[in-house]
Amino acid sequence: MTEPATFSVVVTSYNYRDFIETAVDAALAQTRAPKQVIVVDDGSTDGTPELLRKRYGEDPRVTLLLCENGGQLTAFHRGLEACSGDVICFLDADDTWGPEYLARIGELYDARSDIDFVFSDLQLFGDENHWMGYADRALDLGYTAISTYMLVHWYGAPTSAISLRAVWARRVLDLPESFRANWRLSADNCLVYGTSVLGGRKYYLPTRSVRYRIHGRNGWWGQRTRVNEYHNRIRSRCLIEHYARSIGLNDNCLESTKHEFKTKPEATWREAKRYAMLVRMRRGNWWKNLERAVAILWPAWKHRSKAPREYRDLSSS
């Protein structure tokens, strides 16, 4: 019998002294205890390091990494270097989890050795209060490399609702040093896009356990202008191209669009429309491409009333 997966939790913080105890305590209070909780303070100047030493310095369950400021991607790297669990979960210091979060995602990782990346829904609280998720039920997304590469589609969630197997975390964070400056914020793009493009299998599991705090200092959240969204889109495109080049992926991948679509046991109507668009982008006979698009859309159209409904997800893309 396969041993249950072990969890390493990486909590990253920069000047979140007011929130970080809530985040760390939530990780320690899980009904399925993590193997380790690693707290990376990214050069805070608000007294966070002193608070962490006083509160957790003698707690054997917590590893404190108090570092110079380098940004979120650098903090991810530092935390990952200390991880020894099978699955890596990331938690922003201003967010929190309900006590069943690791138990819920752990059941899935234990049961499905083919699942590489799991993301959850979010309960926004603080300055906003509402629920956000990817779909109206649990959803095996299969493989998403072609859709992500060609359409820059985001199959994921913000940092605190993301988990992935350690081998995948190490693959997607194996980036050149120069990328750290570009991803001082919104480094969850690296986790989300990297796992998709490099060929990880994804699963959306609503847990009702991730609480995402809105407080006006959430980086990208408080700065969503057209210019910033444009720059983030360009950075995301460059990131995706980097991952694609590393495995030789290019637009010839469109030849395999229908095969990627077939890896999804229960696709949403929106997903079917995405893949119909992709097969029509394929080089060659336009009529054949149209036939392939119809072959994807027609079954999805017939069963759309019973298919999962996909919502607009909360993302930093």
C-alpha positions, 0 to 999 in steps of 0.5 A: 500500500502506498504511503500517504503523501507528506506536506511541506508548507512554505509561508512567504512574507514581506512586511506582513507582521499584522497577519503572519501569525494567523497564517502560520498558526493555520498551517500548524492547526491542520487536522492532517499535520504537515511534515514541516512549516517553512516561514520565509521572511523576505527582508521585512522592515516592520518587525516581522523577523523579531516577532517570528523569532519570539513566537516560533523560534523554539517551535520544532515544527517551524523552520524560520528563514530570515533573508534579505529582500529578493521578491516572491520568486526568490522567497519561493526558491529559498523555501523550496530548498528547505522542503522535504515533503512529497507535496509543496503547498504555498501560503501567503502570510496575509492569507489563511486556511481552514483546518481541513485544507491539507486533509482534503487535498491530501485525499486526492494526492493519495488516491491519484498518483497521476495528479501533479497540481491541485488548486482550490477555491477562495473565500475573499475576506477583508475589504471584499467578501465573496467566494471565487472558484474555477468551476462549480464542482471538482474538475479533472482538467487533464493536461493543459500544455497546448491551451496554455501555450497557445492561448495563455489560459490560466489553469490555477489560483493565487498562491495560497490555493496552490499545491503541487508535487515536490518534483514539479515544484523543483522543475517549474522553479528551475529558472534563470537568475534573471527571472527573479527580478521580473517575478518579485510579485505574482510569482504564482504565474511560474507555478501555474504556467510552468506546470501546464506547459511542462506537462503536469496533470491538473485538478481543481478541488473546491475545499472551502478552506482557503481564505484570501485577504483583500487589504489594499497591499496585495501587490497586483490586486491593488494595482490592476490598471490596463498598463500593468495588466499589459506588462503582466501579459507580456511577462507571462508570454515570455515565461511561457515561451521559456518553459516551451523552449526548454522542452522543444514545444512550438505551434506544431503542438496544435497537431495534438490538440484533440488528444489533449482534449481527450485527457479531460474526463468532463470538460466544461463548455468553455473548455470545449470552445477553447479547444475548438478554437485551437484545432481551427488554428492548425495549419492545413485544410480549413475544412478538416479543421472545422470538422475537428472543431465540430467533433469537439463541440457537438458532444459538449453541446449535447451534454452542456446542461450536465457538464461542469460550469466554469467561472471566471477565476481569480488570477494574477494573469 
